[in-house]
């Protein structure tokens, strides 16, 4: 059962996801589920960054935040060498892919508004190189599940990211919020 705060975030984020879909074409289902997952239902969305978007040149601003990542030891060393502000501490055992969970400090983007964050996210998913193959395939077959799997491979270091997105999309409240937001267009 969702709390009143979660329900309000769901309504607001669903409307932003539909608006972003209208601009970029990125499916609102993916955008909304990622916002929910990445921000903990809006509880962790500092400066409107509800997608865990890392800092990029041209961002509204930047902020140094705690995060969790899955790295091989070599990837962790590369991450640490990339910026003196980065930190990475192993917090659990290695998985089958040879990656460890790390608690890290990294630079994240800030946004002027929630609408700007959603628009940036949609644009990145349909235009950024890591997602190009998944986006091209989605344009042909409109298979949302395969699109989510294709995006998940590059979007997050978590080995369960796609499954987590599917779990959120299976929630009747999420489906109802998207339906309601689409009717409000």
C-alpha positions, 0 to 999 in steps of 0.5 A: 500500500502506498503512503500519501506522499508516494501517491502524490509523487506517482500522480506528479511523476506520471504526468511528467512521464506522459509529457516527456513521452510526447516530446521524446517518444520514450515510453512513459512506463519506462520513465515512470518506473525508473523515476520510482526506482531511482528516487525511492518514490520521490524520497531521494530526488535531490534537486529534481534528480529522480533518475540518478542522472550522473553529472554531465557538461551542460547540466543545471548544476551538480551535487556530490551524493552517496550511491550504490554501484556494482563494480569489478575491482578493476572498474572500482579502481578506474572509478576512484581514479576518475575524480578525487571526490569519488569514494568506493567501499565494498559492502557485500560479497561478489556476484556471479559476474565478478562484481561487488556491491559498493557504497560510493560518492559520485557527482550527480546532475541537478535540474531546474524542475521535475519536468526538465529532469523527465525531458532530459531522461527521455532525450537521453534514452532515445538519443544516447549511444548506449541505448541506440540499439534498444531504441532502434529495435523498439521503434520496429517492434514496440516490445516494451519488455525487450526495450527495458531489458536493453536499456537496463544493460547500460543504465544501471550497474545493478544485476536486477535492474530490469526485474526491479523495473518490471516489478514496479510496472506490475503494480496496479497503482502505477498502471492506473496513474499512467492511464489517468495521466494519458487521459489528461493530455 
